[in-house]
Each structure stands twice: as C-alpha cells, then as structure tokens.
Amino acid sequence: MTTRFCAAVGVDYPIVAFSHCRDVVAAVSRAGGLGVFGAAKFTPEQLEVELSWIDEHVGGRPYGVDVLAPSPSAVDDPELDLSALAEQIPEQQRRFVDDLAERFDVPPAKEGASTFAFAGIVVSRRTIEAHVEIALSHRVKFLVSALGPFRKEIVDRAHAQGTLIGGMCGSVAHAIRHASAGADVIIAQGHEAGGHTGEISTLVLTPQVVDAVAPIPVLAAGGVGTGRQLAAVLALGAQGAWMGSAWLTTEESDVDELVIEKLLQADSSQTIRTKSLTGKPVRTLRTPLEDAWSQPNAPPTLPAPQQGLLMRPLIQRAFQNNIEPLMGSAVGQVVGLMKERRACRALVNEIMTELVETLDRVGTELSE
C-alpha cells in the first residue's frame, strides 16, 4: 500500500522512521519505509561518518536527514561560541544543578566515555550549516528542517539534485511558512510526540494542516506507532506517518539497555513535557530531574541553548555511571504501546499488516 508521498520519495510503505541511530535508519529503509537520520547531536565530523556508513548499508534504498534550521537570533550568531554562552549561565542555575548531582550521588564524568547519551539543542549556526552541507553531499532523498524553514538557496540546491524538502510544524501557521518557503512535504507534529513538540494534538492538527497546504503531502507525527494509528492518520488526509518513539526499543536501537527496559515498562502517563532539558518544550520519559525543576524552589529554566549546555554534563555523567533513576529518553505518549522488542523489519511488517486489517475491518463494519 503506497501513497503520493511514497511515490515521491521512492519507498514502498507510508512509514517514516526518525532516529539518531544509523542502524535503525538503514534497517527501516531496507524494509520498505524511509529512515531519517537525526543530525542534531553529532558534530559535523561524526555526521560525515554516520552518513557514509548509511550509504554503504542502506542497500541503495532512499533515506533522509533531519537537521535544525533556526530563525536568526543572537544565539544563532555564527561567530558566537557556545563556550561563551556557557560562561553566561547564572550562578543560581549552576548551583541548582550542582545540588542535583550531589542529591542523586552522581560521580564525575569518566574520561574517554561516550558523550552521546543526551541530544539537547546546543549547536551553533556554524555547525548547523555544516550539517546541511554534509547531508546534501550524500545520497539523501529527503532533507527535513526540525525548526524553521530552510533558506531559499538550500531549497534550490536540494531540488536541483533531486532531494525533497520537509518541514516540521506544530501549528497551521508554521505549516504555511514551510510551504511558502518551498517545502515539498509538511510534517504535522502533535502534542503527543516525543522530543520538541507543540500544544495541539495530532488528531486536531493533522487535518488542519492537510487543508492549509494542499496539495502538498502531509505526514502525521505524534502518537503513531501501530497500524491502527497509521490508518487513523491516513483517514485524516495524511500521506503517511513520521514515527520516532516506536524504534527506540527495536533490536537495532542503540539506546542504553537500562533505558530500553524502562521504556518497555512505561505507560503513557510516565512521559512529561518539560523545558528543563533544553530550554524548549520536550516530551521525555519522566525522571526525578524533571520533577526537581518543577518544584516551587527551583530557579527558572534558561532559554535554549543555555539550558541544554547547563544540563548536558549532568545527564552525560548519569549515563556514564549508570545512575538508572536519572536515565531517560525523549519519547512520545505512544510509549504505552511499546511492550516488546522486535527487529525493525518485523515492526514495519507488523504495522503494515495491521494497517490492511484495520482498513478491511472498518470497510466491513461500515457496510453492515
């Protein structure tokens, strides 16, 4: 079963898998969906390595890359060093985080240990521009902006080499801005989604965006992880679903095993939307850190990227030292349906089988 979006990007199924894990991206693309690699937590050098690996392991199938494209502001100044922003963090917030580390007995960072556990928005405009440049130097079929629209020169360059442009949005106004800037696909991300998300639910947002940007294809994001849910968003007019959370517990996932077990045991009420991680609203698996920032005696969170700069070292230390209570993951409310591990291909097949069964069942019930 395909849609106009599937035909445009050259995939078999209307399933888009967003992941920071290259193995997941390649596996979903090989299975007939479209893997999209999240670039935000990688340095340009690391991103080059990851995309080169995907090129070699995707089996010639299309894939995409998701990058940030922030609107101009002081913190996006290409000449502004992130270390300067870190030095400007107020002492009140520094003391609060130091107290959290002491309260939860978090040891110092281990020299040489991985620092990929946390992906806050702490990248400079120079890094973002490098991400775009690197993505377009690879065989990328779909280049997605996770924030504002791309500049015209980026859109033109992508189109010239056959790469489609996608734009994430949390409102109709955002969708129209992406469409006006030349986006080929709009991703309507509902409140239920993991990561940075807006205020409007997927069920309400998707049909509004579909109507507002027609005939541009729309993908629905947020609260979609099964074939029944995919059937629902297709009924709303979407051309497919953008799924992120569902892949966190797959066999190919590089999420820490302690976190995977927590995700498998969680229900939907155990996610929280908070600014405490990056300075922007993020839906994540709830840990005591988010609760601490919501207490009356807590200082206000800082704007992005300073809040991410403030929190990233503490969260990295928690992961490096296996402080399980503090180890979480960005995840949507669909976590309540994620109850067993399976390979990406098996999950794609399961979603598509349930999609067909759901459409057949609904058709039968409506005809009776």
Buried (B, 14 or more C-beta within 10 A) or exposed (E): EEBEBBEBBEBBBBBBBBBBBBBBBBBBBBBBBBBBBBBBBBEBEEBBEBBBBBBEBBEEBBBBBBBBBBEEEEBBEEEBEBEEBBEEBEEEBEEBBEEBBEEBEBEEBEEEEEBEBBBBBBBBBBBBBBBBBBBBEBBBBBBBBBBBBBBEEBBEBBEEEEBBBBBBBBBBEBBBBBBEBBBBBBBBBBBBBBBBBBEBBBBEBBBBBBEBBEEBBBBBBBBBBBBBBBBBBBEBBBBBBBBBBBBBBBBBBEBBEEBBEBBBEBEBEBBBBBBBBBBBBBBBBBBEBBEBBEEEEBBEBBBBBBBBBBBBBBBBBBBBBEBBEBBBBBBBBBBBBBEEBEEBBEBBBEBBEBBEEBBEEBEEEEEE
